[in-house]
């Protein structure tokens, strides 16, 4: 059973926390995902084996947390992430953001850089509501959205993605690729070349845009958006190890 954190906004956030040494690792999940996914559980097993502090949680409207998914938006979920990091961890953390979680990690880094020791983006999807959703909508879909919502098929569920007008409008208030993005810590971006949901061009744009003294992008030929094969999972934990080594060598 998860534990729960009630945020200042009154949202009840479900989480699992593993005690250990620092810098701790925080997993930030994707859009409509939860903290029981393959990548989150792989990282928890790795952290337990290494004696590292680890946190995974569900944004509001996701998994075991309170709220309805369709009521949420990027700013809400970023607030949830910041509350979890602020209240459930101590000291700088290594953030591992998957898909939308990569955007969340960048928003956290922008808002509270003193709490970020390093960042791993796994098929990171910054600004996806604008660049991948809105930009691809037909005029019919944009008209439907203006009335409140639009539905699109999902490759990951029998239920369609329901995209609300608020999701798009709130996303515009939280864009990170339109203004300077300082990331003054080690950053590792992992990206599959067969990702049709968040194409490699997004990772290349983020790499070009971010200002970091130590940023590397690893492309994996044939890997898809899930990035959850055994080799891909090892790359994720390996990126955390590499960042940890970099941090310890500069202390």
KOLBA-834033 format. One record per residue: residue in one letter; x, y, z of N, C-alpha, C in turn. Coordinates in steps of 0.05 Angstrom, whole numbers, padded with zeros to 5 digits, always signed. Last residue first. Layout:
AXYZXYZXYZ ...
This chain:
X+00658+00338-00123+00654+00347-00095+00681+00350-00081 X+00665+00315-00171+00667+00345-00170+00664+00356-00142 X+00657+00262-00166+00683+00271-00175+00687+00301-00173 X+00603+00259-00152+00623+00252-00132+00651+00262-00140 X+00580+00272-00202+00576+00289-00179+00598+00284-00158 X+00597+00229-00234+00605+00257-00241+00602+00275-00217 X+00571+00188-00208+00600+00188-00209+00610+00216-00215 X+00518+00201-00218+00527+00199-00190+00558+00201-00189 X+00516+00196-00273+00512+00222-00261+00523+00223-00232 X+00524+00141-00276+00543+00159-00289+00541+00187-00277 X+00478+00121-00250+00505+00115-00239+00526+00135-00250 X+00439+00139-00285+00439+00149-00257+00467+00145-00245 X+00453+00110-00330+00455+00139-00331+00455+00151-00303 X+00441+00058-00311+00469+00065-00317+00473+00095-00319 X+00386+00060-00309+00401+00059-00284+00430+00066-00288 X+00380+00064-00366+00369+00084-00348+00384+00084-00321 X+00404+00019-00387+00414+00045-00395+00404+00067-00376 X+00372-00021-00367+00399-00019-00357+00412+00008-00364 X+00327-00011-00398+00325-00007-00369+00353-00005-00357 X+00347-00027-00448+00339+00001-00443+00338+00007-00413 X+00355-00082-00439+00378-00065-00446+00371-00036-00441 X+00302-00100-00428+00323-00102-00408+00347-00084-00414 X+00257-00048-00453+00270-00074-00456+00292-00076-00434 X+00231+00001-00450+00230-00016-00427+00241-00044-00431 X+00212+00045-00481+00240+00044-00472+00243+00026-00448 X+00164+00063-00504+00164+00050-00477+00192+00049-00465 X+00177+00082-00554+00171+00101-00533+00171+00088-00505 X+00229+00037-00578+00205+00053-00581+00200+00070-00556 X+00292+00026-00611+00277+00028-00586+00252+00045-00590 X+00321+00028-00658+00299+00009-00656+00283+00010-00630 X+00379+00052-00628+00366+00044-00653+00345+00023-00648 X+00382+00101-00583+00381+00072-00584+00365+00063-00609 X+00423+00155-00567+00402+00145-00585+00404+00114-00586 X+00438+00197-00515+00443+00170-00525+00418+00161-00542 X+00467+00258-00503+00444+00245-00513+00452+00217-00524 X+00491+00298-00448+00496+00278-00469+00469+00265-00477 X+00520+00352-00416+00495+00341-00427+00502+00322-00450 X+00546+00394-00379+00551+00365-00381+00525+00351-00390 X+00531+00445-00373+00560+00440-00377+00566+00411-00382 X+00475+00470-00409+00486+00452-00388+00515+00447-00394 X+00420+00496-00432+00447+00506-00425+00458+00489-00402 X+00379+00470-00485+00387+00472-00457+00416+00482-00454 X+00376+00466-00542+00365+00489-00528+00376+00492-00499 X+00398+00419-00559+00408+00444-00571+00400+00468-00554 X+00368+00382-00530+00397+00383-00527+00409+00409-00537 X+00317+00393-00550+00323+00398-00522+00353+00400-00517 X+00325+00376-00603+00318+00404-00598+00324+00411-00569 X+00336+00322-00595+00356+00339-00607+00350+00368-00602 X+00287+00305-00573+00311+00303-00557+00333+00321-00568 X+00255+00315-00618+00249+00329-00593+00274+00328-00575 X+00274+00280-00657+00277+00309-00661+00272+00325-00636 X+00256+00229-00642+00283+00238-00635+00288+00267-00639 X+00186+00236-00622+00208+00230-00641+00235+00240-00632 X+00143+00208-00586+00161+00230-00581+00185+00226-00598 X+00117+00167-00615+00102+00186-00598+00117+00211-00592 X+00151+00135-00640+00133+00149-00658+00116+00169-00642 X+00215+00113-00635+00194+00126-00619+00176+00143-00637 X+00259+00090-00656+00233+00081-00667+00210+00092-00650 X+00303+00109-00629+00299+00119-00656+00272+00111-00668 X+00296+00130-00561+00295+00109-00581+00290+00121-00609 X+00339+00162-00515+00318+00165-00535+00319+00142-00555 X+00360+00198-00459+00359+00172-00472+00335+00172-00491 X+00404+00246-00434+00379+00241-00449+00381+00215-00463 X+00431+00270-00376+00432+00248-00395+00405+00244-00407 X+00467+00321-00344+00441+00314-00357+00447+00291-00377 X+00496+00352-00287+00497+00331-00308+00469+00323-00318 X+00478+00422-00282+00485+00396-00270+00486+00376-00292 X+00447+00470-00294+00474+00470-00285+00483+00445-00270 X+00410+00487-00341+00411+00461-00326+00440+00457-00316 X+00371+00540-00363+00396+00532-00351+00393+00505-00335 X+00340+00559-00414+00335+00535-00397+00362+00526-00385 X+00306+00615-00442+00330+00602-00432+00324+00580-00412 X+00246+00596-00477+00261+00615-00462+00286+00601-00451 X+00220+00554-00501+00217+00581-00513+00233+00602-00499 X+00218+00507-00476+00236+00508-00499+00234+00535-00513 X+00179+00503-00436+00207+00506-00428+00227+00510-00451 X+00113+00524-00418+00133+00516-00438+00161+00521-00429 X+00069+00536-00386+00091+00521-00374+00112+00511-00394 X+00027+00557-00412+00037+00573-00389+00062+00560-00377 X+00013+00518-00447+00025+00542-00458+00037+00560-00436 X-00014+00482-00413+00012+00475-00424+00027+00499-00434 X-00062+00509-00407-00043+00508-00384-00015+00500-00394 X-00083+00498-00458-00079+00526-00449-00060+00527-00426 X-00085+00441-00459-00070+00456-00479-00064+00484-00469 X-00118+00431-00414-00091+00418-00416-00074+00434-00436 X-00165+00458-00426-00148+00468-00404-00120+00456-00406 X-00186+00427-00466-00178+00454-00472-00159+00465-00451 X-00162+00359-00462-00180+00381-00455-00169+00408-00463 X-00164+00299-00492-00148+00322-00489-00166+00346-00484 X-00165+00232-00481-00183+00255-00481-00166+00280-00474 X-00146+00177-00516-00136+00200-00501-00157+00222-00504 X-00192+00121-00511-00178+00142-00525-00166+00162-00506 X-00180+00055-00485-00194+00081-00483-00178+00102-00498 X-00145+00016-00491-00169+00014-00507-00184+00040-00506 X-00077+00039-00493-00101+00033-00478-00124+00031-00498 X-00034+00054-00523-00028+00042-00497-00053+00033-00482 X-00045+00083-00566-00032+00058-00572-00028+00042-00546 X-00108+00117-00572-00083+00112-00557-00072+00084-00564 X-00142+00167-00611-00136+00139-00604-00109+00137-00589 X-00170+00226-00581-00152+00214-00600-00146+00185-00592 X-00217+00278-00572-00209+00251-00567-00191+00240-00589 X-00222+00342-00541-00220+00326-00566-00209+00299-00558 X-00261+00394-00510-00244+00371-00510-00243+00358-00537 X-00284+00448-00515-00279+00435-00489-00259+00412-00489 X-00289+00477-00560-00314+00471-00546-00310+00456-00519 X-00238+00476-00577-00248+00501-00569-00274+00498-00553 X-00236+00423-00594-00222+00431-00570-00232+00457-00559 X-00264+00426-00641-00275+00410-00620-00262+00417-00593 X-00229+00458-00670-00256+00468-00664-00268+00452-00641 X-00186+00423-00673-00182+00449-00659-00209+00461-00652 X-00208+00383-00705-00201+00377-00677-00197+00403-00661 X-00215+00412-00752-00238+00400-00739-00232+00394-00710 X-00163+00424-00766-00181+00446-00759-00206+00435-00745 X-00122+00375-00731-00136+00386-00754-00153+00409-00746 X-00062+00378-00692-00091+00377-00694-00101+00388-00721 X-00008+00383-00686-00017+00362-00703-00048+00361-00707 X+00000+00423-00649+00011+00427-00676+00001+00407-00696 X-00024+00402-00602-00036+00424-00616-00026+00426-00645 X+00016+00356-00595-00013+00354-00595-00025+00377-00613 X+00069+00372-00600+00061+00346-00611+00031+00343-00612 X+00073+00425-00581+00088+00417-00605+00080+00390-00617 X+00038+00430-00537+00038+00450-00558+00050+00438-00584 X+00046+00386-00505+00018+00394-00510+00017+00414-00533 X+00101+00381-00500+00087+00363-00519+00059+00372-00524 X+00142+00407-00472+00124+00423-00489+00107+00406-00508 X+00185+00351-00468+00178+00378-00461+00161+00392-00482 X+00191+00292-00461+00172+00305-00479+00165+00333-00470 X+00242+00242-00464+00231+00266-00452+00214+00281-00472 X+00261+00189-00465+00241+00198-00485+00227+00223-00475 X+00282+00205-00405+00277+00181-00420+00254+00187-00439 X+00331+00243-00375+00306+00245-00391+00304+00219-00408 X+00359+00255-00314+00358+00235-00336+00331+00238-00350 X+00398+00301-00279+00372+00296-00292+00376+00275-00314 X+00422+00324-00214+00425+00314-00241+00399+00306-00253 X+00407+00350-00169+00435+00343-00172+00442+00334-00200 X+00362+00397-00147+00368+00379-00169+00398+00375-00172 X+00350+00437-00112+00343+00410-00104+00348+00389-00126 X+00363+00484-00135+00380+00476-00112+00373+00448-00103 X+00323+00495-00172+00348+00483-00181+00366+00473-00158 X+00264+00500-00175+00279+00494-00151+00306+00481-00157 X+00246+00514-00227+00234+00526-00203+00251+00523-00178 X+00276+00484-00263+00274+00513-00267+00264+00527-00241 X+00269+00433-00245+00296+00444-00246+00296+00474-00249 X+00214+00427-00252+00225+00426-00225+00253+00439-00225 X+00214+00429-00308+00200+00449-00293+00209+00450-00264 X+00243+00382-00319+00254+00408-00327+00240+00431-00313 X+00209+00344-00298+00235+00347-00287+00247+00374-00294 X+00164+00350-00333+00162+00355-00304+00189+00361-00291 X+00188+00332-00380+00179+00359-00378+00176+00367-00349 X+00195+00279-00364+00218+00295-00371+00212+00324-00371 X+00143+00261-00357+00160+00265-00333+00186+00280-00339 X+00127+00252-00409+00118+00277-00396+00134+00283-00370 X+00181+00210-00411+00161+00223-00428+00152+00250-00416 X+00206+00206-00347+00199+00190-00370+00176+00205-00386 X+00260+00229-00310+00234+00236-00321+00229+00221-00347 X+00293+00228-00253+00290+00211-00277+00262+00215-00288 X+00336+00269-00217+00309+00265-00227+00310+00248-00252 X+00372+00265-00160+00374+00259-00188+00346+00253-00198 X+00370+00319-00112+00361+00293-00122+00369+00290-00151 X+00396+00353-00054+00393+00351-00083+00387+00322-00092 X+00357+00345+00008+00381+00350-00008+00375+00347-00038 X+00307+00297+00018+00324+00317+00030+00349+00320+00012 X+00236+00286+00004+00265+00281+00000+00281+00302+00015 X+00185+00302+00013+00191+00274+00017+00220+00267+00012 X+00177+00357+00003+00168+00346+00028+00177+00317+00034 X+00200+00367-00048+00205+00385-00025+00199+00371+00001 X+00180+00326-00080+00209+00329-00076+00215+00346-00052 X+00125+00336-00075+00136+00310-00068+00166+00312-00062 X+00121+00388-00095+00113+00383-00068+00125+00356-00058 X+00137+00380-00148+00153+00398-00131+00146+00393-00101 X+00096+00347-00166+00124+00337-00166+00141+00354-00147 X+00052+00381-00161+00053+00355-00146+00081+00345-00144 X+00066+00420-00198+00063+00427-00170+00065+00402-00152 X+00062+00389-00244+00089+00400-00236+00088+00408-00207 X+00008+00381-00245+00025+00358-00241+00054+00367-00234 X-00011+00433-00254-00019+00418-00230+00001+00396-00224 X+00012+00445-00303+00020+00461-00280+00013+00447-00254 X-00014+00408-00337+00015+00407-00333+00023+00422-00308 X-00075+00385-00305-00060+00397-00327-00031+00399-00319 X-00139+00352-00289-00111+00361-00285-00099+00373-00310 X-00187+00331-00299-00187+00357-00286-00159+00368-00284 X-00179+00281-00320-00187+00302-00339-00188+00330-00326 X-00167+00250-00274-00146+00256-00294-00154+00280-00311 X-00189+00272-00210-00196+00260-00236-00175+00269-00257 X-00164+00257-00144-00171+00274-00166-00177+00258-00192 X-00108+00225-00110-00135+00236-00112-00139+00252-00138 X-00069+00167-00132-00073+00194-00121-00101+00204-00125 X-00060+00119-00157-00074+00118-00131-00078+00146-00118 X-00061+00140-00224-00056+00119-00205-00073+00120-00180 X-00076+00210-00227-00061+00187-00237-00060+00166-00216 X-00096+00254-00202-00111+00244-00225-00098+00220-00239 X-00032+00277-00184-00060+00278-00180-00075+00269-00206 X+00022+00230-00197+00010+00257-00198-00020+00255-00192 X+00050+00183-00154+00030+00188-00175+00022+00217-00174 X+00120+00166-00145+00095+00176-00136+00076+00179-00160 X+00182+00145-00115+00164+00145-00138+00136+00153-00128 X+00247+00152-00092+00220+00161-00090+00205+00157-00116 X+00304+00129-00056+00288+00129-00080+00259+00137-00074 X+00371+00123-00034+00344+00134-00030+00330+00136-00056 X+00408+00062-00043+00403+00090-00050+00374+00098-00044 X+00428+00011-00042+00425+00026-00017+00420+00056-00021 X+00428-00020-00086+00451-00001-00083+00450+00014-00056 X+00381-00047-00084+00405-00062-00085+00430-00045-00079 X+00345-00003-00085+00346-00021-00061+00372-00037-00061 X+00355+00016-00136+00361+00033-00113+00363+00016-00088 X+00336-00027-00168+00364-00018-00169+00372-00003-00144 X+00283-00027-00154+00299-00051-00148+00328-00044-00149 X+00269+00024-00173+00267+00019-00144+00284-00006-00137 X+00278+00018-00228+00295+00037-00212+00293+00032-00182 X+00238-00019-00239+00266-00026-00244+00284-00007-00228 X+00193+00011-00227+00199-00012-00211+00228-00022-00215 X+00195+00051-00267+00195+00058-00239+00203+00035-00222 X+00192+00019-00314+00216+00035-00309+00218+00043-00279 X+00141-00006-00310+00166-00022-00311+00191-00005-00304 X+00096+00026-00262+00106+00018-00288+00134+00005-00287 X+00073+00047-00218+00078+00018-00218+00089+00008-00244 X+00059+00100-00219+00085+00093-00208+00091+00064-00206 X+00028+00111-00284+00029+00112-00255+00056+00101-00246 X+00006+00155-00338+00020+00132-00328+00019+00133-00297 X-00014+00201-00361-00033+00179-00356-00019+00153-00348 X+00050+00217-00380+00022+00225-00383+00004+00201-00381 X+00100+00187-00336+00090+00200-00360+00060+00206-00358 X+00137+00200-00274+00124+00185-00295+00112+00201-00317 X+00196+00207-00244+00174+00223-00253+00161+00210-00277 X+00234+00185-00189+00222+00178-00215+00197+00194-00221 X+00291+00206-00158+00262+00210-00159+00253+00203-00187 X+00343+00188-00114+00333+00186-00141+00303+00189-00140 X+00390+00223-00072+00368+00206-00077+00359+00207-00106 X+00461+00222-00069+00437+00237-00075+00414+00217-00082 X+00446+00186-00007+00441+00205-00028+00464+00207-00047 X+00421+00122+00019+00440+00145+00018+00433+00163-00006 X+00354+00107+00040+00380+00101+00031+00398+00125+00030 X+00285+00084+00035+00307+00097+00049+00334+00089+00038 X+00236+00095-00012+00256+00076-00003+00279+00091+00011 X+00168+00107-00018+00194+00118-00013+00212+00097-00001 X+00112+00118-00058+00129+00097-00044+00157+00109-00042 X+00050+00155-00056+00079+00151-00061+00090+00127-00047 X-00004+00197-00076+00006+00170-00067+00035+00167-00074 X-00029+00257-00054-00009+00245-00072+00000+00218-00061 X-00082+00296-00054-00072+00273-00039-00055+00256-00058 X-00086+00367-00054-00087+00342-00069-00072+00320-00053 X-00083+00416-00030-00104+00398-00021-00106+00372-00037 X-00042+00449-00041-00065+00452-00058-00088+00433-00051 X-00004+00428-00008-00016+00454+00000-00041+00460-00017 X-00018+00357-00006-00003+00381-00014-00017+00406-00005 X-00010+00300+00031-00030+00320+00023-00015+00346+00018 X+00015+00238+00014+00022+00265+00021+00000+00284+00012 X+00013+00170+00033+00001+00193+00020+00011+00219+00032 X+00039+00104+00014+00034+00126+00033+00023+00150+00018 X+00010+00045-00016+00026+00070-00016+00021+00087+00009 X+00017-00024+00000+00000+00000+00000+00018+00025+00000 
